[in-house]
């Protein structure tokens, strides 16, 4: 009999989102994720399967309607575009869908956010 989860998935996704937005996908190690979320290694892998699967769930949640009004969501989209989309079709599809559904100002929004990180 499987043990019930001792964590709220939405809370873990929010904690992981903050880490990925700050460090990037490649910069965030599994140990960083364990520290940020408070999960044990086995729990993280059982719940999400891999770091990549966790990132996909984080990205999908971040790109919910209204994402353009949330700077952290824009940061996650930038991370996905820079680090994963060119070689990961499902991540690329999430990015493409979000951009297409967001309207015509997306390029300006992404550019402004990138420039904000230079300060």
C-alpha positions in Angstrom: 0.0 0.0 0.0 1.4 3.3 -1.1 2.0 6.0 1.5 0.1 9.3 1.0 2.1 12.4 0.0 3.2 14.5 2.9 3.4 17.7 0.8 1.2 20.0 -1.3 2.1 19.8 -4.9 1.2 23.4 -5.6 3.6 24.5 -2.9 6.4 22.4 -4.2 5.8 23.7 -7.8 5.9 27.3 -6.5 9.2 26.6 -4.6 10.8 24.9 -7.6 9.6 27.7 -9.9 11.3 30.3 -7.8 14.5 28.3 -7.9 14.4 27.6 -11.7 13.6 31.3 -12.4 16.6 32.4 -10.3 19.2 29.8 -11.2 18.0 28.6 -14.6 17.3 25.0 -15.4 20.9 24.0 -15.8 22.0 26.0 -12.8 19.5 24.3 -10.4 20.8 21.0 -9.1 18.7 18.2 -7.6 20.2 19.1 -4.3 19.1 22.7 -4.8 15.6 21.5 -5.5 15.6 19.2 -2.4 16.7 22.2 -0.2 14.2 24.6 -1.8 11.2 22.2 -1.6 12.1 20.3 1.6 11.4 17.0 -0.2 13.5 13.9 0.2 15.2 12.6 -2.9 12.9 9.6 -3.2 9.8 11.7 -2.8 10.8 14.1 -5.5 11.5 11.3 -7.9 8.4 9.4 -7.0 6.2 12.5 -7.4 7.8 14.0 -10.6 10.1 11.3 -12.1 12.9 13.7 -12.9 14.2 17.2 -12.7 13.0 17.7 -16.3 9.5 16.5 -15.6 9.3 18.8 -12.6 10.4 21.7 -14.7 7.7 20.9 -17.3 5.0 20.9 -14.6 6.4 24.1 -13.2 6.4 25.7 -16.7 2.9 24.5 -17.5 1.6 25.9 -14.2 3.4 29.2 -14.7 2.1 29.7 -18.3 -1.5 29.5 -17.2 -3.7 32.3 -18.6 -2.5 35.7 -17.5 1.1 34.7 -17.4 2.3 37.9 -19.1 1.3 39.8 -16.0 3.5 37.6 -13.8 7.3 38.5 -14.0 8.3 35.1 -12.5 6.3 33.3 -15.3 8.1 35.4 -17.9 11.4 34.5 -16.3 10.5 30.8 -16.5 9.6 31.1 -20.2 12.9 32.7 -20.8 14.7 29.9 -19.0 12.8 27.3 -21.1 13.5 29.1 -24.4 17.2 29.6 -23.6 18.0 26.2 -22.1 15.5 23.6 -23.2 13.2 24.4 -26.1 15.7 23.8 -28.9 16.1 20.2 -27.9 12.9 19.3 -26.0 9.8 19.2 -28.2 7.2 19.1 -25.3 8.9 22.2 -23.7 9.0 23.9 -27.0 5.3 23.2 -27.6 4.4 24.7 -24.2 6.5 27.8 -25.0 5.0 28.1 -28.5 1.4 27.8 -27.3 1.9 30.4 -24.6 3.5 32.8 -27.0 0.9 32.3 -29.7 -2.0 32.8 -27.2 -0.5 35.8 -25.5 -0.8 38.3 -28.3 1.5 40.5 -30.3 3.5 42.2 -27.5 5.2 39.1 -26.3 8.6 39.8 -28.0 8.7 43.2 -26.4 7.7 41.7 -23.0 10.5 39.1 -23.2 13.0 41.7 -24.4 12.1 44.1 -21.6 12.4 41.3 -19.0 15.8 40.2 -20.4 17.0 43.8 -20.2 15.7 44.1 -16.6 18.0 41.3 -15.6 21.0 43.3 -16.8 20.5 45.9 -14.0 
